[in-house]
Amino acid sequence: MADITGTRIREARLAQGMSQVDLALKSGYKSRSSINKIEHDSRRTTLDKIKEIAAALNVTPDYLLGWEDDPHGEIPRETKISEIEKLFQMLDPEQQRAVFTMISAIVSAKPTEQH
């Protein structure tokens, strides 16, 4: 496990005001020492445990492993629009109309938010 994983686990835990004991219990460990060892990179752990820790911290495993920078795996709005536009341009006009119709139907079926 890379140093970044232990650091991110610690930062996410502290950001939520969670103790090592709390995280240990929520992720299936019996004691805080396991979390302490993971945070200080002296203990390797399985991907399944990383998934459990991520779920307990409400972040993605990819974030904890250093594979993405957003703890919640959200794609920045600009990236979404840019990627959607690229994909849309790859379609022929008939496919574009079908996609547009489908998106319009989804949006119009969405309940409006009341303020």
N, CA, C and O atoms as a GROMACS GRO file, in nm:
protein
  460
    1MET      N    1   0.086  -0.117   0.000
    1MET     CA    2   0.000   0.000   0.000
    1MET      C    3   0.091   0.123   0.000
    1MET      O    4   0.187   0.131   0.076
    2ALA      N    5   0.059   0.216  -0.083
    2ALA     CA    6   0.138   0.338  -0.094
    2ALA      C    7   0.111   0.430   0.024
    2ALA      O    8   0.006   0.421   0.088
    3ASP      N    9   0.205   0.519   0.051
    3ASP     CA   10   0.188   0.617   0.159
    3ASP      C   11   0.060   0.696   0.144
    3ASP      O   12  -0.003   0.732   0.244
    4ILE      N   13   0.021   0.724   0.020
    4ILE     CA   14  -0.097   0.807  -0.004
    4ILE      C   15  -0.223   0.743   0.055
    4ILE      O   16  -0.312   0.815   0.101
    5THR      N   17  -0.232   0.612   0.053
    5THR     CA   18  -0.352   0.545   0.104
    5THR      C   19  -0.368   0.569   0.253
    5THR      O   20  -0.476   0.608   0.299
    6GLY      N   21  -0.263   0.547   0.328
    6GLY     CA   22  -0.269   0.571   0.472
    6GLY      C   23  -0.300   0.716   0.504
    6GLY      O   24  -0.378   0.745   0.594
    7THR      N   25  -0.237   0.806   0.429
    7THR     CA   26  -0.260   0.949   0.450
    7THR      C   27  -0.404   0.986   0.421
    7THR      O   28  -0.467   1.059   0.498
    8ARG      N   29  -0.457   0.935   0.311
    8ARG     CA   30  -0.596   0.968   0.275
    8ARG      C   31  -0.696   0.908   0.372
    8ARG      O   32  -0.798   0.971   0.402
    9ILE      N   33  -0.669   0.789   0.420
    9ILE     CA   34  -0.758   0.728   0.520
    9ILE      C   35  -0.760   0.816   0.645
    9ILE      O   36  -0.866   0.847   0.699
   10ARG      N   37  -0.643   0.855   0.690
   10ARG     CA   38  -0.633   0.939   0.810
   10ARG      C   39  -0.705   1.072   0.789
   10ARG      O   40  -0.783   1.115   0.874
   11GLU      N   41  -0.680   1.138   0.675
   11GLU     CA   42  -0.742   1.268   0.648
   11GLU      C   43  -0.894   1.257   0.641
   11GLU      O   44  -0.965   1.340   0.697
   12ALA      N   45  -0.943   1.153   0.573
   12ALA     CA   46  -1.089   1.135   0.561
   12ALA      C   47  -1.151   1.104   0.697
   12ALA      O   48  -1.259   1.153   0.729
   13ARG      N   49  -1.082   1.024   0.775
   13ARG     CA   50  -1.132   0.990   0.909
   13ARG      C   51  -1.140   1.114   0.996
   13ARG      O   52  -1.241   1.138   1.062
   14LEU      N   53  -1.033   1.193   0.997
   14LEU     CA   54  -1.031   1.315   1.079
   14LEU      C   55  -1.133   1.417   1.031
   14LEU      O   56  -1.195   1.486   1.112
   15ALA      N   57  -1.151   1.428   0.899
   15ALA     CA   58  -1.248   1.523   0.844
   15ALA      C   59  -1.390   1.491   0.891
   15ALA      O   60  -1.474   1.580   0.900
   16GLN      N   61  -1.415   1.365   0.920
   16GLN     CA   62  -1.548   1.326   0.967
   16GLN      C   63  -1.556   1.319   1.120
   16GLN      O   64  -1.659   1.281   1.176
   17GLY      N   65  -1.447   1.355   1.186
   17GLY     CA   66  -1.446   1.352   1.332
   17GLY      C   67  -1.452   1.211   1.388
   17GLY      O   68  -1.504   1.189   1.497
   18MET      N   69  -1.400   1.118   1.312
   18MET     CA   70  -1.407   0.977   1.350
   18MET      C   71  -1.275   0.934   1.415
   18MET      O   72  -1.167   0.971   1.368
   19SER      N   73  -1.284   0.858   1.521
   19SER     CA   74  -1.163   0.806   1.585
   19SER      C   75  -1.117   0.679   1.512
   19SER      O   76  -1.191   0.622   1.431
   20GLN      N   77  -0.997   0.636   1.543
   20GLN     CA   78  -0.948   0.511   1.486
   20GLN      C   79  -1.034   0.394   1.533
   20GLN      O   80  -1.057   0.299   1.458
   21VAL      N   81  -1.080   0.401   1.656
   21VAL     CA   82  -1.170   0.297   1.709
   21VAL      C   83  -1.299   0.292   1.627
   21VAL      O   84  -1.343   0.185   1.587
   22ASP      N   85  -1.359   0.409   1.603
   22ASP     CA   86  -1.483   0.416   1.525
   22ASP      C   87  -1.463   0.353   1.387
   22ASP      O   88  -1.543   0.271   1.343
   23LEU      N   89  -1.354   0.393   1.319
   23LEU     CA   90  -1.329   0.342   1.185
   23LEU      C   91  -1.302   0.193   1.188
   23LEU      O   92  -1.348   0.119   1.101
   24ALA      N   93  -1.229   0.148   1.286
   24ALA     CA   94  -1.203   0.004   1.298
   24ALA      C   95  -1.333  -0.074   1.307
   24ALA      O   96  -1.354  -0.172   1.236
   25LEU      N   97  -1.420  -0.030   1.396
   25LEU     CA   98  -1.548  -0.100   1.415
   25LEU      C   99  -1.636  -0.095   1.291
   25LEU      O  100  -1.700  -0.194   1.255
   26LYS      N  101  -1.640   0.022   1.224
   26LYS     CA  102  -1.724   0.037   1.104
   26LYS      C  103  -1.670  -0.039   0.984
   26LYS      O  104  -1.745  -0.068   0.891
   27SER      N  105  -1.541  -0.073   0.986
   27SER     CA  106  -1.484  -0.141   0.870
   27SER      C  107  -1.445  -0.285   0.899
   27SER      O  108  -1.375  -0.349   0.819
   28GLY      N  109  -1.488  -0.337   1.013
   28GLY     CA  110  -1.470  -0.480   1.040
   28GLY      C  111  -1.343  -0.520   1.113
   28GLY      O  112  -1.314  -0.639   1.125
   29TYR      N  113  -1.266  -0.424   1.160
   29TYR     CA  114  -1.149  -0.457   1.241
   29TYR      C  115  -1.190  -0.462   1.388
   29TYR      O  116  -1.289  -0.401   1.428
   30LYS      N  117  -1.112  -0.536   1.466
   30LYS     CA  118  -1.146  -0.551   1.608
   30LYS      C  119  -1.085  -0.443   1.696
   30LYS      O  120  -1.131  -0.420   1.807
   31SER      N  121  -0.980  -0.378   1.646
   31SER     CA  122  -0.916  -0.277   1.730
   31SER      C  123  -0.862  -0.161   1.647
   31SER      O  124  -0.847  -0.172   1.526
   32ARG      N  125  -0.833  -0.053   1.715
   32ARG     CA  126  -0.780   0.066   1.650
   32ARG      C  127  -0.639   0.044   1.597
   32ARG      O  128  -0.595   0.115   1.506
   33SER      N  129  -0.567  -0.054   1.653
   33SER     CA  130  -0.428  -0.073   1.612
   33SER      C  131  -0.417  -0.108   1.464
   33SER      O  132  -0.319  -0.072   1.398
   34SER      N  133  -0.515  -0.179   1.411
   34SER     CA  134  -0.512  -0.212   1.268
   34SER      C  135  -0.522  -0.086   1.183
   34SER      O  136  -0.448  -0.070   1.085
   35ILE      N  137  -0.612   0.003   1.220
   35ILE     CA  138  -0.626   0.130   1.148
   35ILE      C  139  -0.500   0.214   1.164
   35ILE      O  140  -0.452   0.274   1.067
   36ASN      N  141  -0.446   0.217   1.284
   36ASN     CA  142  -0.323   0.292   1.309
   36ASN      C  143  -0.209   0.242   1.219
   36ASN      O  144  -0.135   0.322   1.161
   37LYS      N  145  -0.196   0.112   1.208
   37LYS     CA  146  -0.090   0.054   1.124
   37LYS      C  147  -0.112   0.086   0.977
   37LYS      O  148  -0.017   0.115   0.904
   38ILE      N  149  -0.238   0.082   0.932
   38ILE     CA  150  -0.267   0.115   0.792
   38ILE      C  151  -0.236   0.262   0.766
   38ILE      O  152  -0.174   0.295   0.665
   39GLU      N  153  -0.279   0.348   0.856
   39GLU     CA  154  -0.255   0.491   0.837
   39GLU      C  155  -0.106   0.525   0.836
   39GLU      O  156  -0.065   0.620   0.769
   40HIS      N  157  -0.028   0.449   0.907
   40HIS     CA  158   0.116   0.476   0.911
   40HIS      C  159   0.193   0.385   0.816
   40HIS      O  160   0.316   0.380   0.821
   41ASP      N  161   0.122   0.314   0.729
   41ASP     CA  162   0.178   0.236   0.619
   41ASP      C  163   0.269   0.122   0.664
   41ASP      O  164   0.358   0.081   0.590
   42SER      N  165   0.248   0.073   0.783
   42SER     CA  166   0.329  -0.041   0.824
   42SER      C  167   0.252  -0.172   0.807
   42SER      O  168   0.303  -0.279   0.839
   43ARG      N  169   0.130  -0.162   0.758
   43ARG     CA  170   0.049  -0.282   0.738
   43ARG      C  171  -0.020  -0.276   0.603
   43ARG      O  172  -0.087  -0.177   0.570
   44ARG      N  173  -0.004  -0.379   0.528
   44ARG     CA  174  -0.075  -0.389   0.400
   44ARG      C  175  -0.214  -0.444   0.427
   44ARG      O  176  -0.237  -0.516   0.525
   45THR      N  177  -0.307  -0.408   0.340
   45THR     CA  178  -0.443  -0.458   0.358
   45THR      C  179  -0.498  -0.498   0.221
   45THR      O  180  -0.445  -0.459   0.117
   46THR      N  181  -0.605  -0.574   0.223
   46THR     CA  182  -0.663  -0.623   0.098
   46THR      C  183  -0.753  -0.517   0.035
   46THR      O  184  -0.794  -0.422   0.100
   47LEU      N  185  -0.781  -0.537  -0.091
   47LEU     CA  186  -0.872  -0.447  -0.161
   47LEU      C  187  -1.011  -0.452  -0.098
   47LEU      O  188  -1.080  -0.351  -0.091
   48ASP      N  189  -1.052  -0.570  -0.054
   48ASP     CA  190  -1.182  -0.581   0.013
   48ASP      C  191  -1.187  -0.493   0.138
   48ASP      O  192  -1.288  -0.429   0.164
   49LYS      N  193  -1.079  -0.491   0.215
   49LYS     CA  194  -1.075  -0.406   0.335
   49LYS      C  195  -1.072  -0.258   0.297
   49LYS      O  196  -1.134  -0.175   0.364
   50ILE      N  197  -1.000  -0.225   0.190
   50ILE     CA  198  -1.000  -0.086   0.142
   50ILE      C  199  -1.142  -0.045   0.107
   50ILE      O  200  -1.184   0.067   0.137
   51LYS      N  201  -1.217  -0.135   0.042
   51LYS     CA  202  -1.356  -0.106   0.007
   51LYS      C  203  -1.440  -0.083   0.133
   51LYS      O  204  -1.523   0.007   0.136
   52GLU      N  205  -1.418  -0.164   0.236
   52GLU     CA  206  -1.494  -0.148   0.361
   52GLU      C  207  -1.457  -0.017   0.430
   52GLU      O  208  -1.545   0.052   0.482
   53ILE      N  209  -1.329   0.016   0.431
   53ILE     CA  210  -1.286   0.142   0.491
   53ILE      C  211  -1.345   0.260   0.413
   53ILE      O  212  -1.394   0.356   0.473
   54ALA      N  213  -1.340   0.251   0.280
   54ALA     CA  214  -1.396   0.358   0.197
   54ALA      C  215  -1.545   0.376   0.225
   54ALA      O  216  -1.593   0.489   0.236
   55ALA      N  217  -1.618   0.266   0.236
   55ALA     CA  218  -1.762   0.274   0.264
   55ALA      C  219  -1.785   0.339   0.401
   55ALA      O  220  -1.876   0.421   0.416
   56ALA      N  221  -1.704   0.304   0.499
   56ALA     CA  222  -1.719   0.361   0.633
   56ALA      C  223  -1.689   0.511   0.633
   56ALA      O  224  -1.745   0.586   0.712
   57LEU      N  225  -1.600   0.553   0.543
   57LEU     CA  226  -1.561   0.694   0.535
   57LEU      C  227  -1.641   0.773   0.432
   57LEU      O  228  -1.622   0.894   0.418
   58ASN      N  229  -1.731   0.705   0.360
   58ASN     CA  230  -1.811   0.769   0.255
   58ASN      C  231  -1.725   0.831   0.145
   58ASN      O  232  -1.752   0.941   0.097
   59VAL      N  233  -1.621   0.759   0.106
   59VAL     CA  234  -1.536   0.798  -0.006
   59VAL      C  235  -1.521   0.678  -0.097
   59VAL      O  236  -1.563   0.568  -0.062
   60THR      N  237  -1.460   0.698  -0.214
   60THR     CA  238  -1.441   0.585  -0.304
   60THR      C  239  -1.309   0.514  -0.274
   60THR      O  240  -1.214   0.577  -0.228
   61PRO      N  241  -1.303   0.384  -0.300
   61PRO     CA  242  -1.175   0.313  -0.286
   61PRO      C  243  -1.068   0.373  -0.377
   61PRO      O  244  -0.950   0.380  -0.340
   62ASP      N  245  -1.108   0.416  -0.496
   62ASP     CA  246  -1.013   0.477  -0.589
   62ASP      C  247  -0.948   0.601  -0.529
   62ASP      O  248  -0.829   0.626  -0.552
   63TYR      N  249  -1.023   0.678  -0.454
   63TYR     CA  250  -0.967   0.795  -0.387
   63TYR      C  251  -0.864   0.752  -0.283
   63TYR      O  252  -0.754   0.806  -0.279
   64LEU      N  253  -0.900   0.655  -0.200
   64LEU     CA  254  -0.807   0.611  -0.096
   64LEU      C  255  -0.678   0.556  -0.155
   64LEU      O  256  -0.570   0.572  -0.098
   65LEU      N  257  -0.689   0.491  -0.269
   65LEU     CA  258  -0.571   0.432  -0.333
   65LEU      C  259  -0.490   0.532  -0.413
   65LEU      O  260  -0.383   0.500  -0.464
   66GLY      N  261  -0.541   0.654  -0.424
   66GLY     CA  262  -0.468   0.757  -0.497
   66GLY      C  263  -0.491   0.755  -0.647
   66GLY      O  264  -0.418   0.819  -0.723
   67TRP      N  265  -0.592   0.683  -0.690
   67TRP     CA  266  -0.620   0.671  -0.834
   67TRP      C  267  -0.706   0.784  -0.886
   67TRP      O  268  -0.712   0.808  -1.006
   68GLU      N  269  -0.774   0.854  -0.797
   68GLU     CA  270  -0.853   0.971  -0.835
   68GLU      C  271  -0.842   1.074  -0.724
   68GLU      O  272  -0.811   1.041  -0.609
   69ASP      N  273  -0.869   1.200  -0.758
   69ASP     CA  274  -0.851   1.307  -0.662
   69ASP      C  275  -0.978   1.348  -0.589
   69ASP      O  276  -0.971   1.413  -0.485
   70ASP      N  277  -1.093   1.311  -0.642
   70ASP     CA  278  -1.218   1.348  -0.577
   70ASP      C  279  -1.261   1.235  -0.484
   70ASP      O  280  -1.278   1.122  -0.530
   71PRO      N  281  -1.278   1.262  -0.355
   71PRO     CA  282  -1.314   1.156  -0.261
   71PRO      C  283  -1.446   1.087  -0.291
   71PRO      O  284  -1.469   0.974  -0.248
   72HIS      N  285  -1.533   1.155  -0.364
   72HIS     CA  286  -1.664   1.098  -0.392
   72HIS      C  287  -1.678   1.049  -0.536
   72HIS      O  288  -1.785   1.005  -0.576
   73GLY      N  289  -1.570   1.057  -0.612
   73GLY     CA  290  -1.570   1.008  -0.748
   73GLY      C  291  -1.653   1.089  -0.844
   73GLY      O  292  -1.691   1.041  -0.951
   74GLU      N  293  -1.682   1.211  -0.807
   74GLU     CA  294  -1.763   1.296  -0.893
   74GLU      C  295  -1.677   1.353  -1.005
   74GLU      O  296  -1.563   1.394  -0.984
   75ILE      N  297  -1.734   1.354  -1.122
   75ILE     CA  298  -1.664   1.411  -1.238
   75ILE      C  299  -1.694   1.560  -1.241
   75ILE      O  300  -1.810   1.601  -1.231
   76PRO      N  301  -1.589   1.642  -1.254
   76PRO     CA  302  -1.614   1.786  -1.262
   76PRO      C  303  -1.710   1.820  -1.376
   76PRO      O  304  -1.705   1.758  -1.483
   77ARG      N  305  -1.796   1.918  -1.354
   77ARG     CA  306  -1.898   1.956  -1.452
   77ARG      C  307  -1.840   1.984  -1.589
   77ARG      O  308  -1.895   1.940  -1.690
   78GLU      N  309  -1.728   2.056  -1.594
   78GLU     CA  310  -1.667   2.089  -1.723
   78GLU      C  311  -1.624   1.963  -1.797
   78GLU      O  312  -1.637   1.954  -1.919
   79THR      N  313  -1.572   1.866  -1.723
   79THR     CA  314  -1.529   1.741  -1.784
   79THR      C  315  -1.649   1.665  -1.838
   79THR      O  316  -1.643   1.610  -1.948
   80LYS      N  317  -1.757   1.660  -1.761
   80LYS     CA  318  -1.878   1.590  -1.806
   80LYS      C  319  -1.927   1.649  -1.937
   80LYS      O  320  -1.952   1.577  -2.034
   81ILE      N  321  -1.940   1.781  -1.941
   81ILE     CA  322  -1.992   1.848  -2.061
   81ILE      C  323  -1.900   1.824  -2.179
   81ILE      O  324  -1.947   1.795  -2.289
   82SER      N  325  -1.772   1.837  -2.157
   82SER     CA  326  -1.675   1.817  -2.263
   82SER      C  327  -1.681   1.674  -2.318
   82SER      O  328  -1.682   1.654  -2.440
   83GLU      N  329  -1.685   1.577  -2.230
   83GLU     CA  330  -1.689   1.437  -2.273
   83GLU      C  331  -1.820   1.404  -2.343
   83GLU      O  332  -1.821   1.333  -2.443
   84ILE      N  333  -1.930   1.454  -2.290
   84ILE     CA  334  -2.060   1.429  -2.352
   84ILE      C  335  -2.062   1.490  -2.493
   84ILE      O  336  -2.110   1.427  -2.587
   85GLU      N  337  -2.010   1.609  -2.505
   85GLU     CA  338  -2.008   1.675  -2.636
   85GLU      C  339  -1.923   1.595  -2.735
   85GLU      O  340  -1.964   1.578  -2.850
   86LYS      N  341  -1.808   1.547  -2.693
   86LYS     CA  342  -1.723   1.465  -2.781
   86LYS      C  343  -1.797   1.340  -2.828
   86LYS      O  344  -1.796   1.307  -2.947
   87LEU      N  345  -1.860   1.273  -2.734
   87LEU     CA  346  -1.933   1.150  -2.768
   87LEU      C  347  -2.050   1.181  -2.861
   87LEU      O  348  -2.075   1.108  -2.957
   88PHE      N  349  -2.122   1.288  -2.831
   88PHE     CA  350  -2.237   1.328  -2.911
   88PHE      C  351  -2.195   1.356  -3.056
   88PHE      O  352  -2.264   1.317  -3.150
   89GLN      N  353  -2.080   1.423  -3.072
   89GLN     CA  354  -2.033   1.456  -3.206
   89GLN      C  355  -1.993   1.332  -3.287
   89GLN      O  356  -1.986   1.338  -3.410
   90MET      N  357  -1.968   1.222  -3.220
   90MET     CA  358  -1.930   1.098  -3.287
   90MET      C  359  -2.052   1.026  -3.348
   90MET      O  360  -2.038   0.936  -3.429
   91LEU      N  361  -2.170   1.068  -3.306
   91LEU     CA  362  -2.293   1.005  -3.354
   91LEU      C  363  -2.336   1.064  -3.487
   91LEU      O  364  -2.305   1.179  -3.519
   92ASP      N  365  -2.410   0.983  -3.564
   92ASP     CA  366  -2.467   1.039  -3.687
   92ASP      C  367  -2.590   1.121  -3.649
   92ASP      O  368  -2.639   1.109  -3.536
   93PRO      N  369  -2.643   1.203  -3.741
   93PRO     CA  370  -2.756   1.291  -3.707
   93PRO      C  371  -2.877   1.218  -3.650
   93PRO      O  372  -2.943   1.270  -3.560
   94GLU      N  373  -2.907   1.102  -3.701
   94GLU     CA  374  -3.022   1.026  -3.650
   94GLU      C  375  -2.999   0.983  -3.505
   94GLU      O  376  -3.089   0.991  -3.422
   95GLN      N  377  -2.878   0.939  -3.475
   95GLN     CA  378  -2.846   0.900  -3.338
   95GLN      C  379  -2.848   1.022  -3.245
   95GLN      O  380  -2.891   1.012  -3.130
   96GLN      N  381  -2.801   1.134  -3.295
   96GLN     CA  382  -2.803   1.256  -3.215
   96GLN      C  383  -2.945   1.295  -3.178
   96GLN      O  384  -2.972   1.333  -3.064
   97ARG      N  385  -3.038   1.284  -3.276
   97ARG     CA  386  -3.178   1.316  -3.248
   97ARG      C  387  -3.234   1.221  -3.143
   97ARG      O  388  -3.307   1.263  -3.053
   98ALA      N  389  -3.199   1.092  -3.155
   98ALA     CA  390  -3.249   0.993  -3.058
   98ALA      C  391  -3.197   1.023  -2.917
   98ALA      O  392  -3.272   1.014  -2.820
   99VAL      N  393  -3.070   1.057  -2.907
   99VAL     CA  394  -3.011   1.090  -2.777
   99VAL      C  395  -3.077   1.216  -2.721
   99VAL      O  396  -3.112   1.222  -2.603
  100PHE      N  397  -3.093   1.316  -2.805
  100PHE     CA  398  -3.155   1.441  -2.761
  100PHE      C  399  -3.297   1.416  -2.712
  100PHE      O  400  -3.337   1.469  -2.609
  101THR      N  401  -3.372   1.335  -2.785
  101THR     CA  402  -3.509   1.302  -2.746
  101THR      C  403  -3.511   1.229  -2.612
  101THR      O  404  -3.595   1.257  -2.526
  102MET      N  405  -3.419   1.136  -2.595
  102MET     CA  406  -3.413   1.059  -2.470
  102MET      C  407  -3.377   1.150  -2.352
  102MET      O  408  -3.440   1.140  -2.246
  103ILE      N  409  -3.278   1.236  -2.369
  103ILE     CA  410  -3.240   1.327  -2.262
  103ILE      C  411  -3.355   1.422  -2.228
  103ILE      O  412  -3.383   1.448  -2.112
  104SER      N  413  -3.420   1.473  -2.331
  104SER     CA  414  -3.534   1.562  -2.309
  104SER      C  415  -3.645   1.493  -2.230
  104SER      O  416  -3.706   1.553  -2.142
  105ALA      N  417  -3.672   1.367  -2.262
  105ALA     CA  418  -3.776   1.292  -2.192
  105ALA      C  419  -3.737   1.269  -2.046
  105ALA      O  420  -3.822   1.280  -1.957
  106ILE      N  421  -3.611   1.239  -2.021
  106ILE     CA  422  -3.565   1.217  -1.883
  106ILE      C  423  -3.578   1.345  -1.802
  106ILE      O  424  -3.627   1.344  -1.689
  107VAL      N  425  -3.535   1.456  -1.861
  107VAL     CA  426  -3.539   1.584  -1.791
  107VAL      C  427  -3.684   1.627  -1.765
  107VAL      O  428  -3.715   1.677  -1.657
  108SER      N  429  -3.772   1.609  -1.862
  108SER     CA  430  -3.910   1.652  -1.844
  108SER      C  431  -3.985   1.562  -1.745
  108SER      O  432  -4.083   1.606  -1.685
  109ALA      N  433  -3.939   1.437  -1.727
  109ALA     CA  434  -4.004   1.346  -1.633
  109ALA      C  435  -3.953   1.367  -1.491
  109ALA      O  436  -4.014   1.318  -1.396
  110LYS      N  437  -3.843   1.438  -1.476
  110LYS     CA  438  -3.783   1.462  -1.344
  110LYS      C  439  -3.874   1.556  -1.266
  110LYS      O  440  -3.913   1.661  -1.316
  111PRO      N  441  -3.907   1.518  -1.141
  111PRO     CA  442  -3.991   1.607  -1.060
  111PRO      C  443  -3.918   1.740  -1.035
  111PRO      O  444  -3.797   1.743  -1.012
  112THR      N  445  -3.994   1.846  -1.040
  112THR     CA  446  -3.933   1.976  -1.017
  112THR      C  447  -3.911   1.998  -0.869
  112THR      O  448  -3.990   1.953  -0.785
  113GLU      N  449  -3.802   2.066  -0.837
  113GLU     CA  450  -3.772   2.096  -0.696
  113GLU      C  451  -3.859   2.212  -0.651
  113GLU      O  452  -3.876   2.310  -0.722
  114GLN      N  453  -3.911   2.198  -0.532
  114GLN     CA  454  -3.991   2.306  -0.476
  114GLN      C  455  -3.908   2.379  -0.373
  114GLN      O  456  -3.840   2.316  -0.291
  115HIS      N  457  -3.912   2.510  -0.377
  115HIS     CA  458  -3.831   2.590  -0.285
  115HIS      C  459  -3.917   2.642  -0.173
  115HIS      O  460  -3.868   2.712  -0.084
   0.00000   0.00000   0.00000
